[in-house]
Amino acid sequence: MYRRIRDLREDSDLTQMQMAQALNCSQQVYSNYELGQRDIPTDILIKMAKFHDVSVDYLIGLTDNRKINK
């Protein structure tokens, strides 16, 4: 999961600081999310999914499909 969120950020050419600002947290907290040193709260996972236009299931590794199946 942590690699996936880093890859999404890098694919969008964003810095950790830019992602942290989008998620309303500090760069250090966001860095800890990417490194797996801090659990990601559900509300932050939802914000990340919406930001990157992917499903939460994709973020947490339950599926390899990026989009929500409707």
N, CA, C and O atoms as a GROMACS GRO file, in nm:
protein
  280
    1MET      N    1   0.082  -0.119   0.000
    1MET     CA    2   0.000   0.000   0.000
    1MET      C    3   0.086   0.126   0.000
    1MET      O    4   0.057   0.221  -0.072
    2TYR      N    5   0.191   0.127   0.079
    2TYR     CA    6   0.271   0.248   0.095
    2TYR      C    7   0.346   0.281  -0.034
    2TYR      O    8   0.361   0.398  -0.071
    3ARG      N    9   0.393   0.179  -0.101
    3ARG     CA   10   0.459   0.199  -0.230
    3ARG      C   11   0.360   0.256  -0.332
    3ARG      O   12   0.395   0.342  -0.413
    4ARG      N   13   0.237   0.208  -0.325
    4ARG     CA   14   0.134   0.251  -0.419
    4ARG      C   15   0.103   0.400  -0.402
    4ARG      O   16   0.089   0.472  -0.501
    5ILE      N   17   0.094   0.447  -0.278
    5ILE     CA   18   0.064   0.589  -0.260
    5ILE      C   19   0.182   0.677  -0.302
    5ILE      O   20   0.163   0.787  -0.353
    6ARG      N   21   0.303   0.627  -0.282
    6ARG     CA   22   0.419   0.702  -0.329
    6ARG      C   23   0.423   0.707  -0.480
    6ARG      O   24   0.450   0.811  -0.540
    7ASP      N   25   0.395   0.593  -0.543
    7ASP     CA   26   0.396   0.588  -0.690
    7ASP      C   27   0.290   0.681  -0.749
    7ASP      O   28   0.316   0.748  -0.848
    8LEU      N   29   0.172   0.685  -0.690
    8LEU     CA   30   0.068   0.776  -0.738
    8LEU      C   31   0.113   0.921  -0.728
    8LEU      O   32   0.092   1.001  -0.820
    9ARG      N   33   0.175   0.955  -0.616
    9ARG     CA   34   0.224   1.092  -0.598
    9ARG      C   35   0.330   1.125  -0.702
    9ARG      O   36   0.326   1.231  -0.764
   10GLU      N   37   0.426   1.035  -0.720
   10GLU     CA   38   0.533   1.059  -0.816
   10GLU      C   39   0.481   1.063  -0.959
   10GLU      O   40   0.530   1.142  -1.040
   11ASP      N   41   0.384   0.979  -0.991
   11ASP     CA   42   0.324   0.981  -1.125
   11ASP      C   43   0.257   1.114  -1.154
   11ASP      O   44   0.246   1.156  -1.270
   12SER      N   45   0.212   1.182  -1.049
   12SER     CA   46   0.149   1.314  -1.064
   12SER      C   47   0.250   1.428  -1.055
   12SER      O   48   0.213   1.545  -1.057
   13ASP      N   49   0.379   1.392  -1.045
   13ASP     CA   50   0.488   1.490  -1.033
   13ASP      C   51   0.466   1.586  -0.916
   13ASP      O   52   0.484   1.708  -0.929
   14LEU      N   53   0.427   1.530  -0.802
   14LEU     CA   54   0.405   1.610  -0.683
   14LEU      C   55   0.510   1.579  -0.578
   14LEU      O   56   0.561   1.467  -0.570
   15THR      N   57   0.543   1.680  -0.499
   15THR     CA   58   0.633   1.658  -0.385
   15THR      C   59   0.551   1.611  -0.265
   15THR      O   60   0.429   1.620  -0.264
   16GLN      N   61   0.620   1.560  -0.166
   16GLN     CA   62   0.551   1.523  -0.043
   16GLN      C   63   0.484   1.645   0.019
   16GLN      O   64   0.376   1.634   0.076
   17MET      N   65   0.548   1.759   0.010
   17MET     CA   66   0.491   1.882   0.066
   17MET      C   67   0.360   1.918  -0.004
   17MET      O   68   0.263   1.957   0.062
   18GLN      N   69   0.356   1.905  -0.135
   18GLN     CA   70   0.234   1.935  -0.209
   18GLN      C   71   0.121   1.839  -0.171
   18GLN      O   72   0.006   1.881  -0.156
   19MET      N   73   0.153   1.710  -0.156
   19MET     CA   74   0.051   1.614  -0.115
   19MET      C   75   0.005   1.643   0.026
   19MET      O   76  -0.115   1.636   0.055
   20ALA      N   77   0.097   1.675   0.113
   20ALA     CA   78   0.062   1.707   0.252
   20ALA      C   79  -0.032   1.826   0.257
   20ALA      O   80  -0.128   1.826   0.334
   21GLN      N   81  -0.007   1.926   0.176
   21GLN     CA   82  -0.096   2.043   0.173
   21GLN      C   83  -0.234   2.003   0.123
   21GLN      O   84  -0.334   2.050   0.177
   22ALA      N   85  -0.241   1.918   0.022
   22ALA     CA   86  -0.370   1.874  -0.031
   22ALA      C   87  -0.448   1.794   0.073
   22ALA      O   88  -0.571   1.795   0.074
   23LEU      N   89  -0.376   1.724   0.160
   23LEU     CA   90  -0.439   1.641   0.262
   23LEU      C   91  -0.452   1.712   0.397
   23LEU      O   92  -0.506   1.657   0.493
   24ASN      N   93  -0.403   1.836   0.402
   24ASN     CA   94  -0.409   1.917   0.524
   24ASN      C   95  -0.334   1.850   0.640
   24ASN      O   96  -0.386   1.840   0.751
   25CYS      N   97  -0.211   1.806   0.612
   25CYS     CA   98  -0.125   1.751   0.716
   25CYS      C   99   0.017   1.802   0.691
   25CYS      O  100   0.042   1.868   0.591
   26SER      N  101   0.108   1.771   0.781
   26SER     CA  102   0.246   1.816   0.763
   26SER      C  103   0.319   1.723   0.667
   26SER      O  104   0.277   1.610   0.643
   27GLN      N  105   0.429   1.772   0.612
   27GLN     CA  106   0.511   1.690   0.522
   27GLN      C  107   0.566   1.570   0.597
   27GLN      O  108   0.575   1.461   0.540
   28GLN      N  109   0.602   1.588   0.723
   28GLN     CA  110   0.657   1.477   0.802
   28GLN      C  111   0.552   1.368   0.823
   28GLN      O  112   0.584   1.249   0.812
   29VAL      N  113   0.431   1.407   0.853
   29VAL     CA  114   0.323   1.308   0.870
   29VAL      C  115   0.302   1.234   0.738
   29VAL      O  116   0.291   1.111   0.737
   30TYR      N  117   0.295   1.308   0.628
   30TYR     CA  118   0.275   1.243   0.498
   30TYR      C  119   0.391   1.148   0.467
   30TYR      O  120   0.369   1.037   0.418
   31SER      N  121   0.513   1.190   0.494
   31SER     CA  122   0.629   1.104   0.473
   31SER      C  123   0.616   0.975   0.552
   31SER      O  124   0.648   0.867   0.502
   32ASN      N  125   0.570   0.986   0.675
   32ASN     CA  126   0.550   0.867   0.758
   32ASN      C  127   0.444   0.774   0.699
   32ASN      O  128   0.456   0.653   0.712
   33TYR      N  129   0.341   0.830   0.635
   33TYR     CA  130   0.242   0.747   0.566
   33TYR      C  131   0.309   0.666   0.455
   33TYR      O  132   0.289   0.545   0.444
   34GLU      N  133   0.390   0.734   0.373
   34GLU     CA  134   0.456   0.666   0.261
   34GLU      C  135   0.554   0.560   0.308
   34GLU      O  136   0.572   0.458   0.241
   35LEU      N  137   0.617   0.582   0.420
   35LEU     CA  138   0.715   0.488   0.472
   35LEU      C  139   0.652   0.376   0.554
   35LEU      O  140   0.720   0.282   0.595
   36GLY      N  141   0.522   0.386   0.578
   36GLY     CA  142   0.454   0.284   0.658
   36GLY      C  143   0.483   0.296   0.806
   36GLY      O  144   0.462   0.201   0.881
   37GLN      N  145   0.532   0.412   0.848
   37GLN     CA  146   0.565   0.432   0.988
   37GLN      C  147   0.448   0.488   1.068
   37GLN      O  148   0.456   0.502   1.190
   38ARG      N  149   0.341   0.518   0.998
   38ARG     CA  150   0.222   0.571   1.064
   38ARG      C  151   0.100   0.518   0.991
   38ARG      O  152   0.095   0.520   0.868
   39ASP      N  153   0.001   0.471   1.066
   39ASP     CA  154  -0.123   0.426   1.005
   39ASP      C  155  -0.194   0.544   0.940
   39ASP      O  156  -0.194   0.655   0.994
   40ILE      N  157  -0.255   0.518   0.825
   40ILE     CA  158  -0.326   0.624   0.754
   40ILE      C  159  -0.472   0.622   0.797
   40ILE      O  160  -0.541   0.522   0.777
   41PRO      N  161  -0.520   0.731   0.857
   41PRO     CA  162  -0.660   0.735   0.899
   41PRO      C  163  -0.755   0.721   0.778
   41PRO      O  164  -0.721   0.759   0.666
   42THR      N  165  -0.871   0.668   0.804
   42THR     CA  166  -0.969   0.645   0.698
   42THR      C  167  -1.001   0.772   0.621
   42THR      O  168  -1.010   0.769   0.498
   43ASP      N  169  -1.018   0.884   0.691
   43ASP     CA  170  -1.053   1.008   0.621
   43ASP      C  171  -0.941   1.053   0.527
   43ASP      O  172  -0.969   1.112   0.423
   44ILE      N  173  -0.816   1.026   0.563
   44ILE     CA  174  -0.703   1.062   0.477
   44ILE      C  175  -0.699   0.968   0.357
   44ILE      O  176  -0.671   1.012   0.245
   45LEU      N  177  -0.725   0.839   0.378
   45LEU     CA  178  -0.732   0.744   0.265
   45LEU      C  179  -0.837   0.788   0.164
   45LEU      O  180  -0.814   0.782   0.043
   46ILE      N  181  -0.951   0.831   0.213
   46ILE     CA  182  -1.058   0.877   0.124
   46ILE      C  183  -1.014   1.001   0.048
   46ILE      O  184  -1.039   1.011  -0.073
   47LYS      N  185  -0.950   1.095   0.115
   47LYS     CA  186  -0.900   1.216   0.047
   47LYS      C  187  -0.797   1.180  -0.059
   47LYS      O  188  -0.800   1.235  -0.169
   48MET      N  189  -0.707   1.088  -0.027
   48MET     CA  190  -0.606   1.044  -0.125
   48MET      C  191  -0.672   0.982  -0.247
   48MET      O  192  -0.635   1.012  -0.361
   49ALA      N  193  -0.770   0.895  -0.222
   49ALA     CA  194  -0.839   0.828  -0.332
   49ALA      C  195  -0.908   0.930  -0.422
   49ALA      O  196  -0.899   0.920  -0.545
   50LYS      N  197  -0.976   1.025  -0.363
   50LYS     CA  198  -1.044   1.128  -0.442
   50LYS      C  199  -0.943   1.214  -0.517
   50LYS      O  200  -0.963   1.247  -0.634
   51PHE      N  201  -0.835   1.250  -0.451
   51PHE     CA  202  -0.732   1.334  -0.513
   51PHE      C  203  -0.675   1.266  -0.637
   51PHE      O  204  -0.659   1.330  -0.742
   52HIS      N  205  -0.644   1.137  -0.626
   52HIS     CA  206  -0.581   1.063  -0.736
   52HIS      C  207  -0.684   0.997  -0.829
   52HIS      O  208  -0.647   0.934  -0.928
   53ASP      N  209  -0.812   1.012  -0.796
   53ASP     CA  210  -0.921   0.954  -0.875
   53ASP      C  211  -0.905   0.803  -0.888
   53ASP      O  212  -0.914   0.746  -0.996
   54VAL      N  213  -0.883   0.740  -0.773
   54VAL     CA  214  -0.874   0.594  -0.765
   54VAL      C  215  -0.963   0.548  -0.650
   54VAL      O  216  -1.009   0.629  -0.570
   55SER      N  217  -0.986   0.418  -0.642
   55SER     CA  218  -1.066   0.366  -0.531
   55SER      C  219  -0.978   0.346  -0.407
   55SER      O  220  -0.856   0.330  -0.418
   56VAL      N  221  -1.041   0.348  -0.291
   56VAL     CA  222  -0.969   0.318  -0.168
   56VAL      C  223  -0.919   0.174  -0.173
   56VAL      O  224  -0.809   0.144  -0.125
   57ASP      N  225  -0.998   0.085  -0.231
   57ASP     CA  226  -0.955  -0.054  -0.246
   57ASP      C  227  -0.824  -0.063  -0.323
   57ASP      O  228  -0.738  -0.145  -0.290
   58TYR      N  229  -0.807   0.020  -0.424
   58TYR     CA  230  -0.681   0.023  -0.499
   58TYR      C  231  -0.567   0.071  -0.408
   58TYR      O  232  -0.460   0.012  -0.406
   59LEU      N  233  -0.592   0.177  -0.334
   59LEU     CA  234  -0.488   0.230  -0.245
   59LEU      C  235  -0.439   0.126  -0.145
   59LEU      O  236  -0.320   0.116  -0.119
   60ILE      N  237  -0.532   0.051  -0.088
   60ILE     CA  238  -0.491  -0.043   0.017
   60ILE      C  239  -0.456  -0.181  -0.037
   60ILE      O  240  -0.426  -0.272   0.040
   61GLY      N  241  -0.459  -0.196  -0.170
   61GLY     CA  242  -0.411  -0.319  -0.230
   61GLY      C  243  -0.512  -0.432  -0.242
   61GLY      O  244  -0.474  -0.547  -0.267
   62LEU      N  245  -0.641  -0.403  -0.225
   62LEU     CA  246  -0.742  -0.507  -0.239
   62LEU      C  247  -0.773  -0.539  -0.384
   62LEU      O  248  -0.828  -0.645  -0.416
   63THR      N  249  -0.739  -0.446  -0.473
   63THR     CA  250  -0.760  -0.465  -0.616
   63THR      C  251  -0.650  -0.394  -0.694
   63THR      O  252  -0.587  -0.301  -0.644
   64ASP      N  253  -0.629  -0.439  -0.815
   64ASP     CA  254  -0.535  -0.369  -0.903
   64ASP      C  255  -0.607  -0.277  -1.000
   64ASP      O  256  -0.544  -0.210  -1.081
   65ASN      N  257  -0.742  -0.275  -0.991
   65ASN     CA  258  -0.821  -0.183  -1.073
   65ASN      C  259  -0.822  -0.048  -1.006
   65ASN      O  260  -0.865  -0.034  -0.891
   66ARG      N  261  -0.774   0.053  -1.076
   66ARG     CA  262  -0.766   0.186  -1.017
   66ARG      C  263  -0.903   0.249  -0.993
   66ARG      O  264  -0.922   0.319  -0.893
   67LYS      N  265  -0.996   0.225  -1.083
   67LYS     CA  266  -1.127   0.291  -1.077
   67LYS      C  267  -1.228   0.206  -1.002
   67LYS      O  268  -1.215   0.084  -0.990
   68ILE      N  269  -1.326   0.274  -0.952
   68ILE     CA  270  -1.437   0.204  -0.885
   68ILE      C  271  -1.526   0.146  -0.992
   68ILE      O  272  -1.562   0.215  -1.087
   69ASN      N  273  -1.561   0.020  -0.979
   69ASN     CA  274  -1.652  -0.044  -1.074
   69ASN      C  275  -1.794  -0.002  -1.041
   69ASN      O  276  -1.842  -0.019  -0.929
   70LYS      N  277  -1.862   0.053  -1.143
   70LYS     CA  278  -1.999   0.098  -1.122
   70LYS      C  279  -2.094   0.010  -1.196
   70LYS      O  280  -2.215   0.032  -1.191
   0.00000   0.00000   0.00000
